[in-house]
Amino acid sequence: MLQIDPNELGNQKLFKLLLSGVAPRPIAFASTIDKNGRNNLAPFSFYNAFGVNPSTLIFSPSRRGRDNTTKHTLENLKEVPEVVLNAVSYSMVHQMSLASTEYDKGVDEFIKSGFDPIPSKLVKPKRVAQSPLQFECKVRDIVEISGKPGSGNLVICEIVYIHIDQDILDANGDIHPDKIDLVGRLGGDYYVRTSGDANFLVPKPIASKGIGVDALPESIRFSEYLTGNDLGRLGNLEKIPTENDINSLRDNRDIIGIINNRKKVHLYARTLISANKVYEALTVLLLEQSVK
């Protein structure tokens, strides 16, 4: 692997590395106003949520690397410490990108990008009508990291009101990833879409404790046919298959035909894991080990 000292890489190369390596990143489409009430709209992908009591969102309009100047968004927030952070769905990504153009101060990006500004309930900046999820926020603090070119400015926001398009909710009232169809930021000009095959389920090991990969026999842990993801799913099982479960497979015709072929057994186990039959997969793997 390459070994890199970030202090020797240079700001431009380090910036590109971080954008590509810390990804995908959510996008804060930030609406602000200056002291004269003029609209500004700009996207920022150094953004995330940091707790719910109080509900906290943080984004960073970094200083420009080329000349150390600051973004109009940051300047506006120092004048009027309020912001609407609008979610960006796939249907609006090209207009959002247009709004990232560095227009002169005072130019209204709502007009330039063709978005419709609508009044907020508790803050002065407008909301983006086309966004399916909008957070009205008060700015609690702005932390300037260093003041050097390319450095971050952490805008710590408290959510004071939320607007949700009901069309993005599932039957339980939760936001469904396919319905909200968000986009995330990658490096360069690349984005990712969070709907369709791009999203998938990974059960969280919170309610129960998985057995762990270390509980698996070495022949399984160090299999050349099983991936790290396969091992992770096996290790997330709550228990090891019983002897009765293992023995019940000894008369299974499909398994009898391959049980003496390690490669075929492990590839068969992978198909079971892909079909979400993880317990059955481990049972097959343990049977193959027992007949050696």
Buried (B, 14 or more C-beta within 10 A) or exposed (E): EEEEEEEEEEBEEBBBBBBEEEBBBBBBBBBBBBEEEBBBBBBBBBBEBEEEEEBBBBBBBBBEBEEEEBBBBBBBBEEBBBBBBBBBBBEBBEBBBBBBEEBEEEBBBBEBBEBEBBEBEEBBBBBBEBBBBBBBBBBEEBEEEEEEBBBBBBBBBBBBBEBBBEEBBEEEEEBBBEBBBBBBBBBEEEBEBBBEEEEEEEEEBEEEEBBBBEBBEEBBBEBEBBEEEBBBBBBBBEEBBEEEBBEEBEEEEEBEEBBEEBEBBBEBBBEBBEEEBBBBBBBBBBBBBEEE
